[in-house]
Amino acid sequence: MDMRHVLLAAAVGFGASAAHADGWNLTLQDFDHVLVDINGVRTDFGPATLGGSFAGVDLNHDGTIDLNEVSFVTFDGVTYTNSPSVQMIYAFSYGPAGLTISADYDHDWLRVQPGWANYDLSSPARNEQYLQTAASEVLVAPSSVVPEPASALLLAAGLGMLALVALRRRAPRVLSPW
């Protein structure tokens, strides 16, 4: 194996192992939408569906994205991060055991864990909640995959190398008398 093959294999291996963020869509489907006003009057709006997304990278390759590996959680128009802020993620885990999120924005809480979820929008004048029922589902699906520019460049370089090798093999060889 000559040096060109070694360099090509190293470039392909480096490109394949480059870390990139993976994203998922999150949907709370058919959650009971309830509003309790300041006088304690309860209004039930019936089933509602809310959505959001999250992104992260499994940096330690354990098959689970944990709090220190999640980039953000966006839900119902609010983006939560794992850095100290008004919109903060307190707990996060996504892997084979399911999805766990605990996030806070002022008085609003998003809580999701295997078998149970709740989205609570509270203020002094109202308490609005989306509560999980027997018909509710927490759906997680991969976001549409958009290749990173580096991946596209690596693909183009690899195809170019294959084309050069193919052209070189087709060219007639002249044997040198030396």
CORJO-V797417 format. One record per backbone hydrogen bond with DSSP energy under -0.5 kcal/mol. CO is the residue of the C=O (numbers start at 1). NH is the residue of the N-H. If there is no record, write none. Layout:
# CORJO-V797417
co=CO nh=NH
co=CO nh=NH
This chain:
# CORJO-V797417
co=2 nh=6
co=3 nh=7
co=4 nh=8
co=5 nh=9
co=6 nh=10
co=7 nh=11
co=8 nh=12
co=9 nh=13
co=10 nh=14
co=11 nh=15
co=12 nh=16
co=13 nh=17
co=14 nh=18
co=15 nh=18
co=22 nh=56
co=23 nh=143
co=24 nh=54
co=25 nh=141
co=26 nh=52
co=27 nh=29
co=27 nh=139
co=28 nh=50
co=29 nh=137
co=31 nh=33
co=31 nh=48
co=32 nh=34
co=32 nh=131
co=33 nh=45
co=33 nh=46
co=34 nh=129
co=35 nh=37
co=35 nh=43
co=36 nh=127
co=37 nh=40
co=41 nh=37
co=43 nh=35
co=43 nh=45
co=46 nh=33
co=48 nh=31
co=50 nh=28
co=51 nh=76
co=52 nh=26
co=53 nh=74
co=54 nh=24
co=55 nh=71
co=55 nh=72
co=56 nh=22
co=57 nh=59
co=58 nh=61
co=64 nh=66
co=65 nh=94
co=66 nh=69
co=66 nh=70
co=67 nh=70
co=69 nh=57
co=72 nh=55
co=73 nh=80
co=74 nh=53
co=75 nh=78
co=78 nh=75
co=78 nh=80
co=80 nh=73
co=81 nh=89
co=86 nh=88
co=86 nh=106
co=87 nh=81
co=88 nh=90
co=88 nh=104
co=91 nh=102
co=92 nh=67
co=93 nh=100
co=94 nh=65
co=95 nh=98
co=98 nh=95
co=100 nh=93
co=101 nh=112
co=102 nh=90
co=102 nh=91
co=103 nh=110
co=104 nh=88
co=105 nh=107
co=105 nh=108
co=108 nh=105
co=109 nh=111
co=109 nh=120
co=110 nh=103
co=111 nh=118
co=112 nh=101
co=113 nh=116
co=116 nh=113
co=117 nh=132
co=118 nh=111
co=119 nh=121
co=119 nh=130
co=120 nh=109
co=120 nh=122
co=121 nh=128
co=123 nh=126
co=125 nh=38
co=126 nh=123
co=127 nh=36
co=128 nh=121
co=129 nh=34
co=129 nh=131
co=130 nh=119
co=131 nh=32
co=133 nh=136
co=137 nh=29
co=137 nh=139
co=139 nh=27
co=141 nh=25
co=144 nh=146
co=145 nh=147
co=148 nh=151
co=148 nh=152
co=149 nh=153
co=150 nh=154
co=151 nh=155
co=152 nh=156
co=153 nh=157
co=154 nh=158
co=155 nh=159
co=156 nh=160
co=157 nh=161
co=158 nh=162
co=159 nh=163
co=160 nh=164
co=161 nh=165
co=162 nh=166
co=163 nh=167
co=164 nh=168
co=165 nh=169
co=166 nh=170
co=167 nh=171
co=173 nh=175
